[in-house]
Amino acid sequence: MTNILIIGAGRSSSACINYVLGQALEKNWFVTVADADPQLAEARVKGHPNGRPAWLDVTKVNDRRDLIGRADLVVSLLPAHLHLEVAHDCIKLKKHLITASYVSQELYRLGDEARDRELIFMGEMGLDPGIDHMSAMRQINEIKEKGGKITAFRSYTGGLIAPESDNNPWHYKFTWNPRNVVLAGQGTAQYLENGKYKYIPYNRLFKEYRVVDIPGMGEFEVYANRDSLLYREVYGLSDIPNILRGTIRYRGFCDAWNALVKIGLTDGSYPILESEQVSYHELMEGYLSPQNKSGSVRDRIADLLKLDPDDEVMQKLDWLGLFRKKKVGLANATPALILENLLMEKWKLEPRDKDMIIMQHEFEYELEGKKKELISTLVMKGTNSNDTAMAKLVGLPLGIFVKLVMEGRIESKGVNIPVIPEVYEPVLDELEQFGVVFKDEVRDL
């Protein structure tokens, strides 16, 4: 195998592309980077002798299949809903496929066909999902090998702004897809606590957060992910009484985001009529009850939220500019799209800003009659707005796995996620060379 196709040259692609191009020079591979924006693809390839940029509108079936047909292995960095079309092409054209996105049920259904064609389809090979699976499985298996019985597993990840670049009252800037941030948590979060199923609907999610201590970093907020229960069987923890996966934010974020949810600004299900002519002030007024007419729009919003007008949450809404007379300027936009557009301006990474990834696993287990807790923590900062920790931790696992497949070191065929020792052991070992190291702390309970 010599030809690799990487589809997508966006925000989190740089580390993957750089790694694969670096390997290509040594191993005589050829790498095509395809994107709907040919200039973006060209900027990622940077004139590398073993790479070439290509234009691709992924909805153009013939163009897509032409590029896939020339490759031995395809890396899809497209939005998750577009992976399935690429996967069908890879089945038909007998190509291996790797993605960083969650594996959908539709993709899992291709498992038998992929296996019959001896194809490797690996999903969830990024940061979260990805490094979270691999690092957790290594710890879970080590605890079991010692004879331990795991009674609780909690895993949290956050893509954050580093403290030295934190200069806004939300303590947050975009380091990944803004759309996913705005729509995060919609649905119902499910997890297990003391053997009982727990459910948190979206309208309560950012109110019912928990506070966790990150060693050396202090206290952070965690809100529950929707998918905590999906991984019990996969992790070999089918009888565990406590399991939770969550997202990390700085203190104060969840209460403020909960205000946006309560107002209705994260709703993407309907358009605001004539939205391009509506001001943010008029938009906010539109969410107020006709019965509540006394006071300014800002004061009435505070009343709606049951907050003092001087509350920190109201100060955060002020900072976003939600009470300005400035027009939205987006035609036929949903509230969520209006909010996303506003946040892209307010939460933009400046050139010298550093992002920060925090991942923490908490294991409670019984060993030799004693109850113990293992806290395993990863903290990594980026260098600047181009060389981000997010891009590294999404892209490097993908790149390393590409190398393993190209070198014929992966036996597992069909549709999988990286919970298999032949995958996570070499990937985690190489990630350590890039500074991806978890610090472990064990204590008696």
C-alpha positions as CSV (number, residue, x, y, z in Angstrom):
1,M,0.0,0.0,0.0
2,T,1.3,3.4,-1.0
3,N,-1.5,5.9,-1.5
4,I,-3.4,7.7,1.3
5,L,-6.4,10.1,0.8
6,I,-7.2,12.5,3.6
7,I,-10.6,14.2,3.0
8,G,-11.0,17.4,5.0
9,A,-8.4,20.1,5.7
10,G,-10.3,22.0,8.4
11,R,-9.7,23.1,12.0
12,S,-8.4,19.9,13.5
13,S,-6.6,18.4,10.4
14,S,-3.2,19.9,10.7
15,A,-1.5,17.5,13.1
16,C,-2.8,14.4,11.3
17,I,-1.7,15.7,7.8
18,N,1.7,16.8,9.1
19,Y,2.3,13.5,10.8
20,V,1.3,11.4,7.7
21,L,3.3,13.6,5.3
22,G,6.3,13.2,7.6
23,Q,6.0,9.4,7.5
24,A,5.3,9.5,3.7
25,L,8.8,10.9,3.0
26,E,10.5,8.1,4.9
27,K,8.3,5.3,3.7
28,N,7.7,6.4,0.1
29,W,3.9,6.9,0.5
30,F,1.9,9.5,-1.5
31,V,-0.7,11.6,0.3
32,T,-3.6,13.5,-1.3
33,V,-5.4,16.1,0.9
34,A,-8.8,16.9,-0.5
35,D,-11.1,19.7,0.5
36,A,-13.9,21.9,-0.9
37,D,-11.5,24.8,-0.4
38,P,-8.5,24.0,-2.6
39,Q,-6.5,26.8,-1.0
40,L,-7.0,25.3,2.4
41,A,-5.8,21.9,1.1
42,E,-2.8,23.6,-0.5
43,A,-1.9,25.3,2.7
44,R,-2.0,22.0,4.6
45,V,0.3,20.2,2.0
46,K,2.7,23.1,1.9
47,G,4.4,21.9,-1.3
48,H,5.5,18.6,0.3
49,P,7.1,16.3,-2.3
50,N,5.0,13.3,-1.3
51,G,1.7,15.2,-1.1
52,R,-0.7,17.0,-3.3
53,P,-3.8,19.1,-2.7
54,A,-7.1,18.3,-4.4
55,W,-10.5,20.0,-4.8
56,L,-13.4,17.9,-3.7
57,D,-17.0,18.6,-3.2
58,V,-17.8,15.5,-1.3
59,T,-21.5,15.5,-2.5
60,K,-20.2,15.0,-6.1
61,V,-20.4,11.2,-6.2
62,N,-18.2,10.7,-9.3
63,D,-15.4,13.0,-8.1
64,R,-15.5,11.5,-4.6
65,R,-15.2,7.9,-6.0
66,D,-12.5,8.9,-8.4
67,L,-10.3,10.1,-5.5
68,I,-11.2,7.2,-3.2
69,G,-10.5,4.7,-6.1
70,R,-6.9,5.9,-6.4
71,A,-6.2,5.4,-2.6
72,D,-5.4,2.4,-0.5
73,L,-6.5,4.0,2.7
74,V,-9.0,6.9,3.3
75,V,-9.0,9.2,6.3
76,S,-12.3,11.1,6.6
77,L,-12.2,14.3,8.6
78,L,-15.6,15.4,7.3
79,P,-18.6,16.2,9.5
80,A,-19.9,13.0,11.0
81,H,-23.1,12.9,8.9
82,L,-21.0,12.6,5.7
83,H,-18.9,9.6,6.7
84,L,-21.5,7.1,5.6
85,E,-21.4,8.0,1.9
86,V,-17.6,7.7,2.1
87,A,-17.9,4.4,3.9
88,H,-20.2,2.9,1.2
89,D,-17.6,4.0,-1.4
90,C,-14.8,2.4,0.6
91,I,-16.7,-0.9,0.8
92,K,-17.4,-0.9,-2.9
93,L,-13.9,0.1,-3.9
94,K,-12.2,-2.0,-1.2
95,K,-10.4,0.7,0.7
96,H,-9.6,1.0,4.4
97,L,-11.3,3.8,6.3
98,I,-10.4,5.8,9.4
99,T,-12.3,8.5,11.1
100,A,-12.3,10.5,14.4
101,S,-16.1,10.6,14.7
102,Y,-18.5,8.5,16.7
103,V,-19.4,5.4,14.9
104,S,-23.1,5.5,14.0
105,Q,-25.4,2.5,13.9
106,E,-25.5,2.8,10.1
107,L,-21.8,2.5,10.0
108,Y,-21.7,-0.5,12.3
109,R,-24.1,-2.3,10.0
110,L,-21.3,-2.3,7.4
111,G,-19.2,-4.4,9.7
112,D,-19.8,-7.7,8.0
113,E,-19.2,-6.4,4.5
114,A,-16.0,-4.7,5.6
115,R,-14.9,-7.9,7.3
116,D,-15.7,-10.1,4.3
117,R,-13.5,-7.8,2.2
118,E,-10.8,-7.8,4.8
119,L,-11.1,-4.1,5.3
120,I,-10.2,-2.1,8.4
121,F,-12.8,0.5,9.3
122,M,-11.7,2.3,12.5
123,G,-13.9,5.1,14.0
124,E,-13.5,7.2,17.2
125,M,-9.8,7.5,16.6
126,G,-9.4,11.1,17.8
127,L,-9.3,12.7,21.2
128,D,-12.8,12.3,22.6
129,P,-13.8,9.8,21.3
130,G,-10.4,8.2,20.9
131,I,-7.6,8.9,23.4
132,D,-10.3,8.6,26.1
133,H,-11.2,5.0,25.0
134,M,-7.5,4.0,24.7
135,S,-6.3,5.4,27.9
136,A,-9.3,4.1,29.8
137,M,-9.0,0.6,28.4
138,R,-5.3,0.4,29.3
139,Q,-6.1,1.3,32.9
140,I,-9.1,-1.0,33.1
141,N,-7.1,-4.0,31.9
142,E,-4.2,-3.2,34.3
143,I,-6.6,-3.1,37.3
144,K,-8.3,-6.3,36.2
145,E,-4.9,-8.1,35.7
146,K,-4.1,-7.2,39.3
147,G,-7.3,-8.9,40.4
148,G,-9.2,-5.6,41.0
149,K,-12.9,-5.2,40.6
150,I,-14.0,-1.8,39.2
151,T,-17.0,-0.3,40.9
152,A,-17.0,3.2,39.4
153,F,-15.7,4.8,36.2
154,R,-16.0,8.5,35.4
155,S,-14.3,10.1,32.5
156,Y,-14.2,13.9,31.7
157,T,-12.7,15.8,28.8
158,G,-12.6,19.5,28.0
159,G,-11.3,21.6,25.1
160,L,-10.5,24.8,26.9
161,I,-8.5,28.0,26.7
162,A,-5.2,28.0,28.6
163,P,-5.2,30.2,31.8
164,E,-2.5,32.5,30.3
165,S,-4.8,33.2,27.3
166,D,-8.1,33.4,29.3
167,N,-9.2,37.0,28.9
168,N,-13.0,37.0,28.7
169,P,-15.7,36.5,31.3
170,W,-16.9,33.2,29.8
171,H,-13.4,31.7,30.2
172,Y,-13.9,30.0,26.9
173,K,-12.9,30.2,23.3
174,F,-13.5,28.0,20.3
175,T,-10.9,25.3,19.7
176,W,-13.2,23.0,17.7
177,N,-16.4,23.0,15.6
178,P,-18.5,26.0,16.9
179,R,-21.7,24.3,15.7
180,N,-21.1,21.3,18.0
181,V,-20.4,23.6,21.0
182,V,-23.7,25.5,20.5
183,L,-25.8,22.3,20.0
184,A,-23.9,20.3,22.7
185,G,-26.0,18.4,25.2
186,Q,-29.3,18.4,23.3
187,G,-31.2,15.3,24.0
188,T,-31.1,13.5,27.4
189,A,-28.0,12.5,29.3
190,Q,-28.0,9.0,30.8
191,Y,-25.6,7.5,33.3
192,L,-25.4,5.1,36.2
193,E,-25.1,6.0,39.8
194,N,-25.2,3.4,42.6
195,G,-26.7,0.9,40.3
196,K,-29.6,3.2,39.2
197,Y,-30.2,4.8,35.9
198,K,-30.1,8.6,35.9
199,Y,-31.5,10.9,33.3
200,I,-30.9,14.6,32.8
201,P,-33.0,16.3,30.0
202,Y,-31.4,19.2,28.1
203,N,-33.4,21.8,30.0
204,R,-31.7,20.8,33.2
205,L,-28.3,19.6,31.9
206,F,-26.3,22.8,32.5
207,K,-28.0,23.4,35.9
208,E,-27.2,20.0,37.2
209,Y,-23.4,20.0,36.7
210,R,-20.9,18.6,39.2
211,V,-17.7,20.2,40.4
212,V,-14.5,18.1,40.0
213,D,-10.9,18.7,41.2
214,I,-8.2,18.5,38.5
215,P,-4.9,17.9,40.3
216,G,-2.6,20.9,39.9
217,M,-5.3,22.8,38.1
218,G,-8.1,23.4,40.6
219,E,-11.9,23.0,40.4
220,F,-13.8,22.7,37.1
221,E,-17.4,22.1,36.2
222,V,-18.5,18.9,34.4
223,Y,-21.8,18.4,32.6
224,A,-22.9,14.9,31.7
225,N,-22.6,13.6,28.1
226,R,-25.5,11.8,26.5
227,D,-23.5,8.6,25.8
228,S,-22.3,7.3,29.1
229,L,-24.1,4.0,28.9
230,L,-23.0,3.1,25.4
231,Y,-19.5,1.9,26.6
232,R,-20.3,-0.5,29.4
233,E,-20.0,-3.6,27.3
234,V,-17.2,-2.2,25.1
235,Y,-15.1,-1.4,28.1
236,G,-15.9,-4.8,29.7
237,L,-17.8,-3.1,32.6
238,S,-21.3,-4.5,31.9
239,D,-22.0,-5.0,35.7
240,I,-20.5,-1.7,36.9
241,P,-22.9,0.3,39.2
242,N,-21.4,3.7,38.4
243,I,-20.4,5.1,35.0
244,L,-20.4,8.7,33.8
245,R,-18.8,10.5,30.9
246,G,-18.8,14.3,30.9
247,T,-17.5,17.6,29.5
248,I,-15.2,19.9,31.4
249,R,-15.7,23.7,31.6
250,Y,-14.2,26.5,33.8
251,R,-16.2,27.5,36.8
252,G,-19.2,29.8,36.0
253,F,-19.7,28.5,32.4
254,C,-22.6,26.2,33.0
255,D,-24.8,28.7,34.8
256,A,-24.3,31.2,32.0
257,W,-24.9,28.6,29.2
258,N,-28.0,27.5,31.1
259,A,-29.3,31.1,30.8
260,L,-28.9,30.9,27.0
261,V,-30.8,27.6,27.0
262,K,-33.6,29.0,29.1
263,I,-34.0,32.0,26.9
264,G,-34.2,29.8,23.8
265,L,-31.0,30.9,22.0
266,T,-29.6,27.4,21.4
267,D,-32.7,26.2,19.5
268,G,-31.9,25.2,15.9
269,S,-35.3,23.9,15.0
270,Y,-36.9,27.1,13.5
271,P,-35.9,30.2,11.6
272,I,-36.3,33.8,13.0
273,L,-38.4,35.6,10.3
274,E,-36.6,38.5,8.7
275,S,-33.7,37.7,11.0
276,E,-31.2,39.9,9.0
277,Q,-33.2,43.0,10.0
278,V,-33.7,42.0,13.7
279,S,-31.3,43.5,16.3
280,Y,-30.0,41.5,19.2
281,H,-32.0,43.7,21.5
282,E,-35.2,43.0,19.5
283,L,-34.4,39.3,19.5
284,M,-34.1,39.2,23.2
285,E,-37.3,41.2,23.6
286,G,-39.0,38.7,21.4
287,Y,-38.4,36.0,24.1
288,L,-40.1,38.0,26.8
289,S,-43.7,37.5,27.9
290,P,-46.2,40.2,26.8
291,Q,-47.3,40.4,30.4
292,N,-43.9,41.6,31.6
293,K,-43.7,45.1,30.2
294,S,-42.0,47.0,33.0
295,G,-38.3,47.8,33.0
296,S,-35.6,47.5,30.3
297,V,-35.3,44.4,28.1
298,R,-32.1,43.5,30.1
299,D,-33.9,43.8,33.4
300,R,-36.8,41.8,32.1
301,I,-34.5,39.0,30.9
302,A,-32.9,39.0,34.3
303,D,-36.4,38.6,35.8
304,L,-37.1,35.8,33.3
305,L,-34.0,34.0,34.5
306,K,-34.7,34.8,38.1
307,L,-31.4,36.6,38.5
308,D,-30.3,39.9,40.0
309,P,-29.5,42.4,37.2
310,D,-25.9,42.6,38.5
311,D,-25.5,38.8,38.5
312,E,-22.3,37.4,36.9
313,V,-24.5,35.6,34.4
314,M,-26.1,38.9,33.2
315,Q,-22.6,40.4,32.9
316,K,-21.7,37.5,30.6
317,L,-24.8,38.1,28.4
318,D,-23.8,41.8,28.3
319,W,-20.3,41.0,27.2
320,L,-21.7,38.9,24.3
321,G,-23.6,42.0,23.1
322,L,-27.1,40.5,23.4
323,F,-28.7,43.7,24.4
324,R,-27.1,45.9,21.7
325,K,-29.2,47.5,18.9
326,K,-26.8,46.0,16.3
327,K,-28.6,44.0,13.6
328,V,-28.1,40.2,13.5
329,G,-27.4,40.4,9.7
330,L,-28.1,36.8,8.9
331,A,-31.0,35.9,6.7
332,N,-33.4,33.1,7.6
333,A,-31.3,32.1,10.6
334,T,-32.3,29.9,13.5
335,P,-31.6,31.1,17.1
336,A,-28.7,28.6,17.3
337,L,-27.2,29.9,14.1
338,I,-27.5,33.5,15.3
339,L,-25.8,32.6,18.6
340,E,-23.1,30.6,16.8
341,N,-22.3,33.5,14.5
342,L,-22.1,35.9,17.5
343,L,-19.9,33.5,19.5
344,M,-17.5,33.0,16.5
345,E,-16.7,36.7,16.8
346,K,-16.5,36.8,20.6
347,W,-14.8,33.5,21.3
348,K,-12.3,33.6,18.5
349,L,-8.8,32.4,19.2
350,E,-6.3,35.2,18.8
351,P,-3.0,34.3,17.0
352,R,-0.9,33.9,20.1
353,D,-3.7,32.3,22.2
354,K,-3.0,28.8,23.7
355,D,-5.7,26.3,24.0
356,M,-5.7,23.5,26.7
357,I,-7.0,20.0,26.8
358,I,-7.9,18.3,30.1
359,M,-8.8,14.7,30.3
360,Q,-9.4,12.9,33.6
361,H,-10.4,9.4,34.4
362,E,-11.6,8.4,37.8
363,F,-11.6,4.7,38.8
364,E,-12.9,3.2,42.0
365,Y,-12.1,-0.4,42.6
366,E,-11.7,-3.1,45.2
367,L,-8.3,-4.9,45.4
368,E,-7.3,-7.4,48.1
369,G,-10.2,-6.3,50.3
370,K,-9.3,-2.6,50.1
371,K,-11.2,0.1,48.3
372,K,-9.0,2.3,46.1
373,E,-9.3,5.2,43.8
374,L,-7.1,5.9,40.7
375,I,-7.2,9.4,39.3
376,S,-5.5,9.6,35.8
377,T,-5.1,13.1,34.4
378,L,-3.8,14.5,31.1
379,V,-3.2,18.3,30.7
380,M,-1.8,19.6,27.4
381,K,-1.5,23.1,26.1
382,G,-1.2,24.3,22.5
383,T,1.5,26.6,21.1
384,N,-0.7,29.2,19.4
385,S,-4.0,29.4,17.4
386,N,-2.6,27.4,14.5
387,D,-0.7,24.8,16.5
388,T,-3.4,23.8,19.0
389,A,-3.5,21.0,21.5
390,M,-6.9,20.1,20.1
391,A,-5.5,19.6,16.6
392,K,-2.6,17.5,18.1
393,L,-4.8,15.3,20.2
394,V,-7.4,14.7,17.5
395,G,-4.9,14.3,14.6
396,L,-1.9,12.4,16.1
397,P,-3.9,9.2,17.0
398,L,-5.3,9.2,13.5
399,G,-1.9,9.7,11.9
400,I,-0.3,7.0,14.1
401,F,-3.0,4.5,13.3
402,V,-2.7,5.3,9.5
403,K,1.0,4.3,9.9
404,L,0.1,1.0,11.7
405,V,-2.4,0.1,8.9
406,M,-0.1,1.0,6.1
407,E,2.7,-1.1,7.7
408,G,0.3,-4.1,8.0
409,R,0.4,-4.2,11.8
410,I,-3.3,-4.2,12.4
411,E,-5.2,-7.6,12.2
412,S,-8.7,-6.6,13.3
413,K,-11.0,-6.3,10.3
414,G,-14.5,-4.9,10.1
415,V,-15.9,-1.8,11.9
416,N,-14.2,-1.1,15.3
417,I,-13.3,1.5,17.8
418,P,-9.8,1.7,19.5
419,V,-10.5,-0.5,22.5
420,I,-8.4,-3.4,21.2
421,P,-4.8,-3.8,22.7
422,E,-3.2,-4.2,19.2
423,V,-4.5,-0.7,18.5
424,Y,-4.3,1.2,21.8
425,E,-0.9,-0.1,23.0
426,P,1.2,1.1,20.1
427,V,-0.8,4.3,19.6
428,L,-0.5,5.3,23.3
429,D,3.2,4.4,23.4
430,E,3.9,6.7,20.5
431,L,1.7,9.5,21.8
432,E,3.9,9.6,24.9
433,Q,6.8,10.7,22.6
434,F,4.6,13.8,21.8
435,G,4.1,14.6,25.4
436,V,0.7,12.9,25.8
437,V,1.3,11.5,29.2
438,F,-1.3,10.8,32.0
439,K,-0.3,11.4,35.6
440,D,-1.7,8.8,37.9
441,E,-2.5,9.1,41.6
442,V,-3.8,6.1,43.6
443,R,-5.3,6.5,47.1
444,D,-7.2,4.4,49.6
445,L,-10.9,5.1,50.1
